[in-house]
Amino acid sequence: MQLQQTVRKNYSFEGKGLHTGKVARMTICPAPVDTGIRFRRIDLGEDAYVDALAENVSNTARSTTISSGQASVSTIEHVMSALTGMGVDNALIDIDNVEVPILDGSAKPYIDAIWADGFQQQDAPRRYVEVKEVIEVINEEKGSVVRIEPADEFSYEIKVDFNSRVLGVQTARWDDSVVYAEEIGVCRTFVFFHELEFLFNNGLVRGGDVDNAIVIVEHPVTKEQVDKMSKLFDVPALTVMENGYLSNLQLRFPNECSRHKLLDLIGDLRLVGGFLKAKVTAEKAGHGINTKAAAKVRLSK
């Protein structure tokens, strides 16, 4: 029988949010049995809690936001994925601003801080979330699908296709044979260069730079365009590499982008309220369809 577990001590992280650019300090704390993952906006008061559950999702524009009353926390998917991939059942996450720090754009900073200490086992069986029948969410306009099927063991598989000459078609998988901390959690978020100005003008990626995101240059660009993005994001002069990535980027895996989409999927589906024991297959998935699938699982319980 797998027992529940929590972190051994408090772990603090500080940095800017990817979309708001606002600096936040966040602390992952041990929590009692059956707490699940719970956020607390300590800048709003000691009782400003938001439970990480699908029914609390309030926005999925380029990240996942959860809200309860006046309290909201955005871009929760990376820390949710990290705790799930490392096997943490219960944690209280204190944060003093609206957005989780983006750090290096992956779950690696959480893994590096927490993994080596191990975890505190608790005196209660782990809560697994199972499905009795196939649950499927489809977005025909985007060609997206998330399918969740009954299974004795968990598995997640994703296919990524942006019709991109740089990325091509990529796949990634997580199951019991894959070490999340080494093969998925270290993979960084990404964005296409041609989207940057639009996203910035719509109040997103205000905290983005080449240290926390992979930037893919899909179309030929001029030096003037690159210089404009350098000024917009207040980062040193940027360069376009021959392989289609911005600046001196070294990919952690050839399919790092699909692995990151898998990281996001794992984090979003943790909003079912526990560890999902099912076969998950997804194609062209994003936060909107992921969280709708999680909500559908919640309603089926």
C-alpha positions in Angstrom: 0.0 0.0 0.0 1.4 3.4 -1.0 1.2 5.9 1.9 0.6 9.6 1.5 3.7 11.8 1.9 4.6 15.5 2.3 7.7 17.5 2.1 10.2 17.4 5.0 10.6 21.1 5.5 9.8 24.5 4.0 11.3 25.4 0.7 11.2 29.0 -0.6 11.6 30.3 -4.1 11.6 33.9 -5.3 11.4 35.4 -8.8 9.2 37.2 -11.4 6.1 35.8 -12.9 6.2 34.9 -16.5 3.1 36.8 -17.5 2.8 39.6 -14.9 6.5 40.2 -14.4 5.7 40.7 -10.7 8.1 39.4 -8.2 6.8 36.8 -5.7 8.1 34.8 -2.9 6.6 31.3 -2.6 7.2 28.7 0.1 6.2 25.0 -0.2 5.4 23.8 3.3 4.5 20.4 4.8 0.8 19.7 5.2 -1.3 17.2 7.1 -2.9 14.0 5.7 -5.6 14.6 3.1 -4.8 18.3 2.6 -3.9 17.8 -1.1 -2.3 20.8 -2.7 -3.4 24.1 -1.2 -2.3 27.6 -2.0 -2.5 30.6 0.4 -2.2 34.2 -0.7 -0.4 35.4 2.5 -0.5 39.0 1.2 -4.3 38.9 1.4 -4.5 37.4 4.9 -4.0 34.1 6.8 -7.3 32.7 5.5 -6.9 33.5 1.7 -6.8 29.8 0.6 -7.3 28.4 -2.9 -7.5 24.6 -3.2 -5.9 23.2 -6.3 -9.0 21.6 -7.8 -10.5 21.8 -11.3 -13.7 23.6 -10.1 -11.5 26.5 -9.0 -9.9 27.1 -12.4 -10.7 30.7 -13.5 -8.4 31.4 -16.4 -6.4 29.3 -18.9 -4.8 31.9 -21.1 -1.3 30.7 -21.6 -1.2 29.3 -18.0 -3.6 27.9 -15.4 -5.1 30.2 -12.8 -7.2 29.1 -9.8 -9.4 31.4 -7.7 -11.5 31.3 -4.6 -13.2 34.5 -3.4 -10.8 37.4 -3.8 -7.7 35.1 -3.9 -6.2 34.0 -7.2 -3.0 32.2 -8.0 -1.8 32.0 -11.6 0.8 29.8 -13.5 0.4 27.0 -11.0 1.1 24.2 -13.5 4.9 23.8 -13.1 4.8 23.5 -9.3 1.7 21.3 -9.5 3.6 19.1 -12.0 6.7 19.0 -9.8 4.8 17.9 -6.7 2.9 15.2 -8.7 6.0 13.9 -10.5 7.9 13.7 -7.2 5.0 12.0 -5.4 4.0 14.6 -3.0 0.4 14.1 -1.8 0.0 17.1 0.6 1.5 20.6 0.6 0.6 24.1 1.6 2.0 26.7 -0.8 2.3 30.2 0.6 2.7 33.0 -1.9 2.8 36.8 -1.5 1.7 37.8 -5.0 -0.7 36.7 -7.8 1.7 34.6 -10.0 4.0 31.7 -9.2 7.6 32.6 -10.1 8.7 31.2 -13.5 12.3 30.5 -12.3 14.0 28.8 -15.2 10.8 27.9 -17.0 10.7 24.3 -15.9 10.1 22.3 -12.6 13.9 21.8 -12.1 14.4 24.4 -9.3 11.7 22.6 -7.2 13.2 19.2 -7.9 16.7 20.4 -7.1 15.6 21.8 -3.8 13.2 19.1 -2.6 14.3 15.8 -4.2 17.6 15.3 -2.3 15.9 15.5 1.1 13.3 12.8 0.4 9.8 13.0 1.8 7.9 12.6 5.0 5.6 9.5 4.9 2.2 9.9 6.5 -0.1 7.5 8.2 -2.8 7.2 5.5 -3.1 5.5 2.2 -2.6 7.5 -1.0 -5.7 8.9 -2.7 -5.8 7.6 -6.3 -8.3 9.0 -8.7 -9.7 6.4 -11.1 -12.2 6.6 -13.9 -14.9 4.0 -14.6 -15.4 4.8 -18.3 -13.6 6.7 -21.0 -13.5 10.5 -20.6 -12.7 12.6 -23.7 -12.6 16.3 -24.3 -12.2 17.5 -27.9 -11.6 20.9 -29.4 -12.4 20.5 -33.1 -11.3 24.0 -34.0 -7.8 23.5 -32.6 -7.6 19.8 -33.4 -7.0 19.1 -29.7 -8.0 16.1 -27.7 -7.4 14.7 -24.2 -8.6 11.1 -23.6 -8.6 9.5 -20.2 -9.2 5.7 -20.0 -9.5 3.2 -17.1 -6.2 1.5 -16.4 -4.5 -0.4 -13.6 -1.4 1.8 -13.9 -0.9 5.4 -14.8 0.5 6.5 -18.2 0.5 9.9 -19.9 1.3 10.3 -23.6 1.3 13.5 -25.6 1.7 14.4 -29.3 2.7 18.0 -30.1 2.3 19.5 -33.6 2.4 23.2 -34.2 3.0 22.8 -38.0 6.5 24.0 -37.2 9.6 23.5 -39.4 11.8 23.9 -36.3 9.9 21.5 -33.9 8.3 19.1 -36.3 6.0 16.6 -34.7 7.1 15.5 -31.2 5.9 13.0 -28.7 6.6 12.3 -25.0 5.5 9.8 -22.4 5.5 9.4 -18.7 4.8 6.1 -16.9 6.4 4.1 -14.1 9.5 3.4 -16.2 10.3 7.1 -16.6 12.1 9.1 -13.9 10.1 12.4 -13.9 12.8 14.3 -12.0 15.4 13.6 -14.7 13.4 13.3 -17.9 10.3 15.5 -17.7 10.6 18.0 -14.8 13.7 19.6 -16.2 12.1 20.6 -19.5 11.4 24.4 -20.1 8.5 26.3 -21.4 8.6 27.7 -24.9 7.1 30.3 -27.1 7.3 31.3 -30.8 9.1 34.5 -31.7 6.3 35.7 -33.9 3.9 35.6 -31.0 5.9 37.7 -28.6 4.8 41.2 -29.5 1.1 40.1 -29.6 1.3 38.4 -26.2 3.2 41.3 -24.6 0.6 43.8 -26.0 -2.1 41.6 -24.4 -0.7 41.7 -21.0 1.2 38.4 -21.1 4.8 37.2 -21.0 5.8 40.5 -19.2 8.4 38.5 -17.3 9.7 36.4 -20.1 13.3 36.3 -21.3 15.8 33.8 -22.7 16.7 32.6 -19.2 13.2 31.2 -18.5 11.8 30.2 -21.9 12.8 28.6 -25.2 12.1 31.0 -28.0 11.5 29.3 -31.4 12.1 31.4 -34.5 9.8 29.8 -37.1 10.0 32.4 -39.8 13.0 34.5 -41.2 13.4 37.7 -39.1 15.4 40.8 -39.6 18.0 42.3 -37.2 15.6 45.1 -36.6 12.9 42.7 -35.5 15.3 41.0 -33.1 16.5 44.3 -31.7 12.9 45.4 -31.2 12.2 42.3 -29.0 15.4 42.9 -27.1 14.2 46.4 -26.1 10.6 45.2 -25.5 11.7 42.6 -23.0 14.7 44.7 -21.7 17.2 41.9 -22.3 20.7 42.1 -23.9 21.1 41.9 -27.7 19.5 38.6 -29.0 20.7 36.4 -31.8 19.0 33.8 -33.9 20.8 30.5 -34.1 20.9 28.4 -37.3 18.7 25.7 -35.7 15.8 28.1 -35.3 16.2 29.0 -31.6 16.9 32.4 -30.1 20.3 33.0 -28.5 22.9 30.4 -27.4 20.3 27.9 -26.3 21.3 24.3 -25.5 18.3 22.0 -25.6 18.1 19.6 -22.6 16.5 17.0 -24.9 15.8 17.0 -28.7 12.1 16.8 -27.9 12.3 19.2 -24.9 9.2 21.1 -26.1 6.9 18.0 -26.1 8.3 17.0 -22.8 7.4 20.4 -21.4 3.9 20.0 -22.8 3.7 16.7 -20.9 5.0 18.5 -17.8 2.1 21.0 -18.1 -0.4 18.1 -18.7 0.7 16.4 -15.5 0.3 19.6 -13.5 -3.1 20.5 -14.9 -4.5 17.0 -14.4 -3.4 17.0 -10.8 -6.4 19.3 -10.4 -8.5 16.1 -10.3 -7.7 16.1 -6.6 -5.2 13.3 -6.3 -2.9 11.0 -8.3 -4.7 10.0 -11.5 -4.5 6.2 -12.1 -5.5 6.1 -15.8 -4.3 6.0 -19.3 -4.0 9.6 -20.6 -3.4 10.4 -24.3 -3.4 13.9 -25.5 -2.8 15.7 -28.8 -2.2 19.4 -29.4 -3.2 19.9 -25.7 -3.1 23.1 -23.7 -4.2 24.4 -20.4 -7.8 25.0 -21.5 -8.5 21.4 -22.6 -6.4 19.9 -19.9 -8.3 21.6 -17.1 -11.7 20.8 -18.8 -10.6 17.1 -18.8 -9.7 17.4 -15.1 -13.1 19.0 -14.3 -14.8 16.1 -16.2 -13.0 13.6 -14.1 -14.1 15.5 -10.9 -17.7 15.4 -12.1 -17.6 11.7 -12.8 -16.5 10.7 -9.3 
